[in-house]
Amino acid sequence: SFSFSIQPQGRMTSASVSSFLSESLQNMKNMPHTHTQYHGVLFAIASSSIVSTLVTLKVYRACYSCASASRDVGLVSFLAGILKECPCIRSYAREQIQRVARESNSRSSSSSSSNNSEKRSSSSEELPKASPPAPLEDNAAVPLAENNSASDAVSEPLDRDPLVTHLPEESTTTAIVLKRAQKRAKDDTQWRDGESKMSGTVYMATTEHLNTLSEVYAIYAHANPLHADSFPSIPRMEQEIIAMARSLLDPQTTEGVCGCVTSGGTESILLACKAARDAWCHRQAPWYAGASYASPHFRAATDVPEIIVARSAHAAFWKAASWLNVRIVVLEVDPSTMRLTAAAVRRRISRRTMLVVASAPCYPHGVVDDVQAIADLCKRRGIPLHVDSCLGGFCLPLVQELRPDLVPTFDFRVPGVTSISADTHKFGMGQKGTSVLLYRSKEMRKFQYTAVTEWSGGLYISPTLPGSRNGGVVATAWASLICLGRSGLRASAEGILQARDVLVDAVSRIDGLCIMGIPAMGVVAVGTDTKAPNGGIDSLIVMDLLTARGWVLNALQKPLSFHVCFTGAHSLETARKLASDLAECAEEARRMKEKGVASDGKARVYGLGGTFPDRGAVGDLLIHYQDGVLGV
């Protein structure tokens, strides 16, 4: 067991942890792969806007186990640095020291005099002293017992709201549960109507709207759409949600357009890819009535199907490729427009292509891909085209009415578009956990279903990934669209466009920054204008400075930049405040560059992490980070 001599500091900040991490990342290129994945654990942590709540003991324990096994002095030093920076790990260390002291006192008390026993008993309430003697706040040695699990370390209350490590033996009163829930909610980011400083995240326009949805949810919290015979109101709401989405994304009422309600954009994307894969299987082997990609006999006689996406497509398509065991073909976007073009798609289409994906808009830059040209190509080649409009499905159609110059046609009016996903829990302003997936025909939708005919539990069919589903969130999606109506969505889109224009105008006035592409709605990406004198201003340093002023923004890579997503939670005044802060932060970043002052925030983290050649090692860091977030 190692002992670390530490010098605890104040509460960890993004700047301090990023500064410490940057030094570690500088040394990563000279270290073996097995060590880099631990030396960079803080890479993902520092990239989070809620750093202090996500650093968990489990990550630290995993790192410590590796250090103990490898006896790597450099790694031990790195872990000592984490221990120094992270308050929750320091709390763990204190508890371990107190526990050891109590056990030691207990063993000593049986053979000591009563006076000495009393002294030791009173001293056990204080932090024990290590060699050389000193309190933990100054220079404490921290023993780490290898057999103790991380979760055991925080079983005692530190602030009357301890981490729950097991199911309580006794019941807890409703009042206490509510009090603890309310206390924890105070740790979350707070905002007032129209004054959100977060990019995206919150899409509700008003507290009144949120409260209305909460009341509707309470009515249907018990409902399960799986049991349509017991809860017929939820399937009816789903039908009406699909109809309302169709009225936006299929204004010409194309015959046959149908769909389903899912738990979110990721599920909509997964189902669209699953339907495309199984339809590809059917086309490849119509002679095989049970054509299934899961069949080893079928796979032996066919190629591995491929999904063609832009690098700016949503990460859920990578997840879909992984889950469905298909290959993903990633294309670069046009560097000037940030759009996926038909020319790029044409070069990679083959007989293995099962699906082509276009975004409307893409998450990183808020631009709409060249849907019409890509759809024409797909239609001629007989390949399905999915338009991912999860972000903009309930906003872009209204923007198109208000500013047709910004939004090219992207919906079912374009021949060749076979499916569209649109999230009701974003600009549809429903509670989190609902999305809509539309198909041009039932012939394609049937391939997303899972039908089981030989189960001893009876005949079974499910249209989505989960069986049982939350009827309450479906009801809130329905209620939100009914409350807002087309006029409410149009008013929201108009306010978002005004905020967009304010920021775009502000960036255009700053020499050294540029807008990435032409944003179609409220997502505005800001990058470094490399054509400007002296190479422009580092956009991520600007973002770091804005973060210090309380703005919660999204860092992007390939190329390095950041974006802001305006929603109904942002007023025009909030947008003007952001524009003003942006101008001031840009000037500060320019002065920092002239003086050679480096940033201690995400600019350094993303700069180093984005250029680190071993992407597998970076992926390992994310895995360990996610393990830490899950905790157990």
C-alpha positions in Angstrom: 0.0 0.0 0.0 1.3 3.4 -0.9 1.0 6.6 1.1 0.6 10.0 -0.6 1.8 13.2 0.9 -0.7 15.8 -0.2 -1.3 19.6 0.2 -5.0 20.1 -0.2 -6.2 23.3 -1.9 -9.5 25.0 -2.1 -12.6 23.7 -4.1 -11.5 22.4 -7.5 -12.2 24.6 -10.4 -12.2 23.9 -14.1 -9.2 26.1 -14.6 -7.0 24.6 -11.9 -7.8 21.0 -12.9 -7.3 21.8 -16.6 -3.9 23.4 -15.8 -2.8 20.3 -13.9 -4.1 18.0 -16.6 -2.4 19.9 -19.4 1.0 19.2 -17.8 0.2 15.5 -17.6 -1.0 15.4 -21.2 2.2 17.0 -22.4 4.1 13.9 -21.1 1.6 11.4 -22.6 3.3 11.0 -25.9 6.5 9.6 -24.3 4.7 7.0 -22.1 3.4 3.5 -22.8 -0.2 3.1 -23.8 -1.2 1.4 -20.6 0.0 4.4 -18.6 -1.4 7.1 -20.8 -5.0 5.9 -20.3 -4.6 6.6 -16.6 -2.4 9.7 -16.8 -5.3 11.2 -18.9 -8.2 10.3 -16.7 -8.7 14.0 -15.9 -9.0 14.7 -19.7 -12.7 13.8 -19.6 -13.3 15.2 -16.2 -11.8 18.6 -17.1 -14.0 18.7 -20.2 -17.1 18.6 -18.1 -18.9 21.7 -16.9 -19.9 20.0 -13.7 -16.4 18.9 -12.7 -16.7 18.6 -9.0 -19.8 16.4 -9.0 -18.5 13.9 -11.5 -15.1 13.0 -10.0 -15.8 9.8 -8.3 -13.9 7.5 -6.0 -14.3 4.6 -8.3 -12.1 6.2 -11.0 -9.5 7.0 -8.4 -9.6 3.4 -7.1 -9.1 2.0 -10.6 -6.1 4.3 -11.1 -4.7 3.4 -7.8 -5.0 -0.3 -8.5 -3.0 0.2 -11.7 -0.4 2.2 -9.9 0.0 -0.4 -7.2 0.3 -3.2 -9.6 2.8 -1.5 -11.9 4.8 0.3 -9.2 5.1 3.2 -11.6 6.4 6.3 -9.7 5.2 8.7 -12.3 1.7 7.4 -12.1 1.7 7.5 -8.3 2.7 11.2 -8.6 -0.2 11.8 -11.0 -2.6 10.2 -8.6 -1.3 12.3 -5.7 -2.1 15.3 -7.9 -5.7 14.1 -8.4 -6.0 13.5 -4.6 -4.7 17.0 -4.1 -7.2 18.6 -6.5 -10.5 16.6 -5.8 -12.6 17.5 -2.8 -14.6 14.3 -2.8 -11.5 12.2 -2.8 -10.0 14.3 0.0 -13.2 13.6 2.0 -12.7 9.9 1.3 -9.1 10.2 2.5 -10.3 11.9 5.7 -12.8 9.1 6.4 -10.2 6.4 5.8 -7.8 8.2 8.3 -10.6 8.5 10.8 -11.6 4.9 10.4 -8.0 3.7 10.9 -7.7 5.9 13.9 -10.9 4.6 15.5 -9.8 1.0 14.9 -6.4 1.7 16.3 -7.9 3.4 19.4 -10.3 0.5 19.9 -7.4 -2.0 19.8 -5.3 0.1 22.1 -8.0 0.8 24.7 -8.1 -2.8 26.0 -4.4 -2.6 27.2 -4.2 1.1 28.1 -5.1 3.0 31.2 -8.4 4.8 31.4 -6.8 8.2 31.2 -4.9 7.4 28.0 -8.0 5.8 26.6 -10.0 9.0 27.2 -7.3 11.0 25.5 -7.2 8.7 22.5 -11.0 8.7 22.3 -11.2 12.5 22.2 -8.4 12.7 19.6 -10.2 10.2 17.4 -12.7 12.9 16.5 -9.9 14.9 15.0 -7.9 14.1 11.9 -5.0 11.8 12.8 -1.4 12.9 12.3 1.0 11.2 10.0 4.8 11.2 10.0 6.0 13.8 10.2 3.1 14.9 12.5 0.9 17.4 10.9 -2.9 17.8 10.3 -4.4 16.7 7.0 -4.9 20.3 6.0 -1.1 20.8 6.0 0.7 17.6 5.2 -1.1 14.3 5.8 -0.1 10.8 4.7 -3.1 9.0 3.3 -3.1 5.2 3.6 -5.2 3.4 1.0 -6.3 -0.1 1.9 -6.4 -2.2 -1.2 -9.4 -4.3 0.1 -11.7 -1.4 0.8 -14.2 -0.6 -2.0 -14.8 3.0 -3.0 -18.5 2.8 -2.1 -17.7 1.8 1.5 -15.8 5.0 2.0 -18.8 7.3 2.0 -21.3 5.4 4.0 -21.4 7.9 6.8 -23.2 11.2 6.4 -20.9 14.2 5.6 -23.6 16.8 5.1 -26.7 15.0 6.3 -27.3 13.7 2.7 -24.8 10.8 2.4 -24.2 8.8 -0.8 -26.6 5.8 -0.7 -24.5 2.7 -1.0 -27.2 0.1 -0.3 -31.0 -0.2 0.0 -32.0 1.3 3.4 -33.3 -1.3 5.9 -36.0 1.0 7.1 -38.5 3.2 5.3 -37.9 6.9 5.1 -40.7 9.5 5.5 -42.0 11.3 2.5 -41.0 14.7 4.1 -37.3 13.6 4.4 -37.2 12.2 0.9 -38.6 15.4 -0.5 -36.2 17.5 1.6 -33.2 15.6 0.3 -34.4 15.8 -3.3 -34.9 19.6 -3.0 -31.5 19.9 -1.4 -29.8 18.0 -4.2 -31.7 20.0 -6.8 -29.9 23.1 -5.5 -26.6 21.7 -6.9 -28.1 21.9 -10.4 -27.7 24.9 -12.7 -30.6 27.3 -12.0 -32.1 29.9 -14.4 -35.0 32.3 -14.7 -37.4 32.6 -17.7 -35.5 34.0 -20.6 -32.2 34.2 -18.7 -30.6 30.9 -19.2 -26.8 31.1 -19.7 -26.6 27.4 -20.9 -26.2 26.5 -24.6 -29.2 24.3 -25.4 -30.0 21.9 -22.5 -33.2 23.8 -21.5 -35.8 24.3 -24.1 -38.8 25.3 -22.0 -39.9 28.9 -22.8 -41.6 29.6 -19.5 -42.0 28.1 -16.0 -45.8 28.2 -16.6 -45.4 25.8 -19.5 -43.1 23.5 -17.4 -45.6 23.4 -14.6 -48.4 22.6 -17.0 -46.5 19.6 -18.3 -45.7 18.5 -14.8 -49.4 18.4 -14.0 -50.1 16.4 -17.1 -47.3 14.0 -16.2 -48.7 13.3 -12.8 -52.0 12.3 -14.4 -50.3 9.6 -16.6 -47.3 8.7 -14.5 -48.6 5.1 -14.2 -49.5 4.6 -17.9 -47.7 2.1 -20.0 -48.2 2.1 -23.8 -47.2 -1.6 -23.9 -50.6 -2.4 -22.4 -52.7 -0.5 -24.9 -55.8 -2.3 -23.8 -55.5 -1.0 -20.3 -54.2 2.5 -21.2 -55.9 3.3 -24.6 -55.4 7.1 -24.0 -51.6 6.9 -24.5 -51.7 5.2 -28.0 -54.3 7.8 -29.0 -51.9 10.6 -27.9 -49.1 8.9 -29.8 -51.2 8.8 -32.9 -51.9 12.5 -32.5 -48.3 13.4 -31.8 -47.3 11.6 -35.1 -50.1 13.5 -36.9 -48.9 16.8 -35.6 -45.3 16.1 -36.5 -46.4 15.0 -39.9 -48.2 18.3 -40.5 -44.9 20.0 -40.0 -42.6 17.7 -41.9 -45.0 16.5 -44.6 -47.0 19.7 -45.4 -48.1 18.2 -48.8 -49.7 15.3 -46.9 -47.9 12.6 -48.8 -49.9 9.4 -48.9 -48.5 6.7 -46.6 -46.3 8.8 -44.3 -46.4 7.1 -40.8 -44.3 6.9 -37.7 -43.9 6.1 -34.1 -43.0 7.8 -30.8 -39.7 6.9 -29.2 -37.8 7.8 -26.0 -35.5 10.3 -27.7 -33.4 11.1 -30.6 -30.9 8.3 -30.1 -33.7 5.7 -30.2 -35.2 7.3 -33.3 -31.8 7.1 -35.0 -31.2 3.5 -33.8 -34.6 2.4 -35.1 -34.2 4.2 -38.5 -30.8 2.4 -38.9 -32.3 -1.0 -37.8 -35.1 -0.6 -40.3 -32.6 0.3 -43.1 -30.4 -2.6 -42.2 -33.2 -5.2 -42.3 -34.6 -3.7 -45.5 -31.1 -4.1 -47.0 -31.1 -7.7 -45.9 -34.5 -8.2 -47.5 -33.2 -6.7 -50.8 -30.1 -8.7 -50.7 -31.9 -12.0 -50.2 -35.6 -11.9 -51.0 -35.4 -15.6 -51.5 -34.6 -16.0 -47.8 -38.0 -15.5 -46.1 -36.3 -15.2 -42.6 -33.7 -12.7 -43.9 -32.0 -11.5 -40.8 -28.6 -10.0 -40.4 -28.2 -11.9 -37.2 -28.3 -15.3 -39.1 -24.8 -16.6 -39.6 -26.0 -18.4 -42.8 -27.2 -15.1 -44.2 -24.2 -13.1 -43.2 -21.8 -15.7 -44.7 -23.4 -15.0 -48.1 -23.5 -11.2 -48.0 -21.3 -8.2 -47.4 -21.2 -6.1 -44.3 -23.7 -3.2 -44.9 -22.6 0.4 -44.5 -24.1 3.6 -43.2 -22.7 6.8 -44.9 -22.6 9.8 -42.6 -20.8 13.2 -42.4 -18.3 13.8 -39.6 -20.8 16.3 -38.3 -23.6 13.7 -38.0 -24.8 12.9 -34.5 -22.8 10.5 -32.4 -25.8 8.2 -32.2 -25.1 6.9 -35.7 -21.8 5.6 -34.4 -23.7 3.9 -31.6 -26.2 2.5 -34.1 -23.3 1.0 -36.2 -21.8 -0.5 -33.1 -25.1 -2.0 -31.8 -26.2 -3.3 -35.2 -22.8 -4.6 -36.2 -22.6 -2.6 -39.4 -19.8 -0.5 -40.8 -19.9 3.3 -40.7 -18.4 5.4 -43.5 -17.5 8.9 -42.4 -17.2 11.7 -44.9 -15.7 15.1 -44.5 -18.0 18.2 -44.9 -17.3 21.1 -47.2 -14.8 23.2 -45.2 -16.4 26.5 -46.3 -20.1 25.6 -45.8 -19.7 22.8 -43.2 -22.4 20.9 -45.2 -22.3 17.3 -46.5 -22.5 17.4 -50.3 -23.9 14.9 -52.9 -20.5 14.8 -54.5 -18.9 13.4 -51.4 -21.6 10.8 -51.0 -21.4 9.8 -54.6 -17.8 8.8 -54.2 -18.6 6.4 -51.4 -21.9 4.8 -52.4 -21.6 1.1 -53.2 -23.7 -2.1 -53.2 -23.0 -2.3 -49.5 -24.6 1.0 -48.7 -27.7 0.4 -46.6 -28.4 4.0 -45.6 -27.3 7.5 -46.2 -27.7 10.2 -43.5 -28.2 13.9 -43.9 -28.6 16.4 -41.0 -31.2 19.2 -40.7 -29.4 20.8 -39.0 -26.3 19.1 -37.7 -25.6 19.5 -34.0 -22.0 21.0 -34.2 -22.6 23.9 -36.6 -26.3 24.2 -37.0 -26.2 24.0 -40.8 -28.5 21.9 -43.1 -26.8 19.4 -45.4 -27.5 19.4 -49.1 -30.6 17.2 -48.6 -32.1 17.8 -52.1 -29.0 16.8 -54.1 -28.2 13.8 -51.8 -31.9 12.6 -51.9 -31.8 12.8 -55.7 -28.7 10.6 -55.8 -30.1 8.1 -53.3 -33.4 7.9 -55.2 -31.6 7.0 -58.4 -29.5 4.4 -56.6 -32.4 2.9 -54.7 -30.8 3.7 -51.3 -32.8 5.0 -48.3 -32.0 8.5 -47.0 -32.6 9.4 -43.4 -32.8 13.1 -42.5 -31.8 13.6 -38.9 -33.8 16.6 -37.7 -33.9 15.6 -34.1 -32.6 19.0 -33.1 -34.6 21.1 -35.6 -37.7 19.2 -36.5 -40.0 21.4 -34.5 -38.2 24.6 -35.3 -36.9 24.5 -38.9 -40.3 24.3 -40.6 -41.3 27.5 -38.8 -38.0 29.2 -39.6 -38.5 28.2 -43.2 -41.8 30.2 -43.2 -40.1 33.2 -41.6 -36.8 33.1 -43.4 -36.9 30.8 -46.4 -33.4 32.0 -47.5 -31.9 30.2 -44.4 -33.5 26.8 -44.8 -33.5 24.7 -48.0 -36.3 22.1 -48.3 -35.3 19.0 -46.3 -38.6 17.1 -45.5 -40.9 14.7 -47.3 -41.5 17.2 -50.0 -38.1 16.1 -51.3 -38.4 12.8 -53.3 -35.9 10.3 -52.0 -36.2 11.1 -48.3 -37.4 7.9 -46.7 -37.4 8.8 -43.0 -37.1 11.8 -40.6 -36.4 12.0 -36.9 -37.5 15.0 -34.8 -37.4 15.4 -31.0 -40.5 16.7 -29.2 -38.4 17.2 -26.1 -36.2 19.9 -27.8 -37.9 22.6 -29.7 -41.3 20.8 -29.2 -40.7 21.8 -25.6 -41.9 18.5 -24.1 -40.4 16.8 -21.1 -37.2 14.9 -21.7 -37.7 11.5 -23.1 -39.7 11.7 -26.3 -39.0 11.9 -30.1 -40.9 11.1 -33.3 -39.6 8.9 -36.1 -41.5 9.3 -39.4 -41.3 7.0 -42.5 -42.5 7.7 -46.0 -44.3 4.4 -46.0 -45.4 1.5 -43.8 -43.3 -0.8 -46.0 -40.1 0.7 -44.5 -41.5 1.0 -40.9 -42.3 -2.7 -40.6 -38.6 -3.4 -40.6 -38.1 -1.6 -37.3 -40.5 -3.9 -35.5 -39.6 -7.0 -33.4 -42.1 -9.8 -33.7 -41.7 -13.0 -31.6 -44.0 -15.9 -32.5 -42.4 -18.8 -30.5 -42.2 -17.3 -27.0 -43.9 -19.4 -24.3 -45.3 -16.1 -22.9 -47.5 -15.7 -26.0 -47.3 -13.7 -29.2 -45.3 -10.6 -28.8 -44.5 -7.6 -31.0 -42.8 -4.3 -30.1 -42.3 -1.3 -32.3 -39.5 0.3 -30.3 -36.4 -0.8 -28.3 -38.0 -0.9 -24.9 -41.1 -2.9 -24.2 -42.6 -1.1 -21.3 -42.5 2.7 -21.8 -43.3 5.8 -19.8 -46.7 7.0 -20.7 -46.3 10.2 -18.7 -43.6 11.7 -20.9 -45.7 10.8 -24.0 -48.6 12.7 -22.5 -46.3 15.8 -21.9 -45.2 15.7 -25.5 -48.8 15.7 -26.6 -49.8 18.4 -24.1 -46.8 20.6 -25.2 -47.7 20.6 -28.9 -51.4 21.2 -28.1 -50.6 24.1 -25.8 -48.2 25.8 -28.2 -49.8 25.1 -31.5 -48.3 26.3 -34.7 -48.5 29.9 -33.6 -46.5 29.2 -30.4 -43.8 27.3 -32.3 -43.6 30.2 -34.8 -43.3 32.8 -32.0 -40.5 30.7 -30.4 -38.7 30.4 -33.8 -39.0 34.1 -34.3 -37.3 34.8 -31.0 -34.6 32.3 -31.7 -33.8 33.9 -35.0 -33.5 37.3 -33.4 -31.0 35.9 -30.9 -29.2 34.2 -33.7 -28.9 37.4 -35.7 -27.5 39.3 -32.7 -24.7 36.8 -32.1 -23.9 36.4 -35.9 -23.6 40.2 -36.2 -21.4 40.4 -33.1 -19.0 37.7 -34.4 -18.8 39.4 -37.8 -17.5 42.6 -36.1 -14.6 40.7 -34.3 -11.5 40.5 -36.3 -10.0 37.0 -35.7 -13.3 35.0 -35.2 -15.7 33.6 -37.8 -19.0 31.8 -38.0 -18.7 28.2 -39.1 -21.0 27.8 -42.1 -24.4 29.5 -42.3 -26.5 28.6 -39.2 -30.0 27.8 -40.2 -31.6 28.4 -36.9 -30.4 29.0 -33.3 -27.2 26.9 -33.3 -24.3 29.3 -34.0 -20.7 27.8 -34.1 -17.8 30.2 -33.6 -14.3 29.3 -34.8 -10.9 30.9 -35.3 -10.5 32.9 -38.5 -7.2 31.5 -39.7 -7.2 34.0 -42.5 -7.1 37.0 -40.2 -3.8 38.7 -39.3 -1.6 36.7 -36.9 -3.8 33.6 -37.4 -6.8 35.0 -35.7 -8.0 34.5 -32.1 -8.1 31.1 -30.5 -11.9 30.5 -30.2 -11.5 28.0 -27.3 -9.7 30.6 -25.3 -12.6 32.9 -25.9 -14.9 30.2 -24.7 -12.8 29.7 -21.6 -13.2 33.4 -20.8 -16.9 33.3 -21.4 -17.2 30.2 -19.1 -15.5 32.2 -16.4 -18.4 34.7 -16.7 -21.0 32.0 -16.2 -21.8 30.9 -19.7 -22.1 27.2 -20.3 -21.1 26.6 -23.9 -20.2 23.5 -26.0 -16.7 22.9 -27.2 -16.3 21.3 -30.6 -13.4 19.6 -32.5 -12.4 18.9 -36.0 -12.1 21.8 -36.4 -11.7 23.3 -32.9 -14.5 25.8 -32.1 -17.5 26.2 -29.8 -21.2 26.7 -30.3 -24.2 28.3 -28.7 -27.7 26.9 -29.1 -30.4 29.4 -28.5 -33.8 28.1 -27.3 -37.0 29.4 -25.9 -35.1 29.8 -22.6 -33.0 32.7 -24.0 -34.5 36.2 -24.4 -33.2 38.8 -26.8 -31.6 40.6 -23.9 -29.7 37.5 -22.9 -28.4 37.2 -26.5 -27.3 40.8 -26.4 -25.5 40.2 -23.1 -23.7 37.2 -24.6 -22.7 39.2 -27.6 -21.3 42.0 -25.4 -19.3 39.5 -23.3 -18.1 37.8 -26.4 -16.6 41.0 -27.8 -14.9 41.7 -24.4 -13.5 38.2 -24.1 -12.2 38.2 -27.7 -10.2 41.4 -26.9 -8.9 39.8 -23.8 -7.9 36.6 -25.7 -6.1 38.8 -28.3 -4.1 40.5 -25.5 -3.3 37.1 -24.0 -2.0 35.9 -27.4 0.2 39.0 -27.8 1.7 38.5 -24.4 2.1 34.8 -24.9 -0.2 33.9 -22.0 -1.7 30.4 -22.2 -5.2 29.4 -21.2 -5.8 27.1 -18.2 -9.2 25.9 -19.5 -10.6 23.7 -22.2 -8.5 25.4 -24.9 -5.4 23.5 -23.7 -7.3 20.3 -22.9 -9.0 20.1 -26.3 -5.9 21.3 -28.1 -3.8 18.5 -26.7 -6.5 15.9 -26.6 -7.6 16.7 -30.2 -4.1 16.3 -31.6 -3.0 13.3 -29.5 -2.3 10.6 -32.1 -3.5 7.5 -30.2 -7.2 7.9 -30.5 -7.6 4.5 -28.8 -6.0 5.9 -25.7 -8.4 8.9 -25.7 -11.3 6.4 -26.1 -10.0 4.5 -23.0 -10.0 7.8 -21.1 -13.7 8.3 -21.9 -14.5 4.7 -20.8 -12.8 5.2 -17.4 -14.6 8.6 -17.1 -18.0 6.9 -17.8 -17.2 4.2 -15.3 -16.6 7.0 -12.8 -19.9 8.7 -13.5 -21.8 5.5 -13.1 -19.9 5.0 -9.8 -21.0 1.4 -9.2 
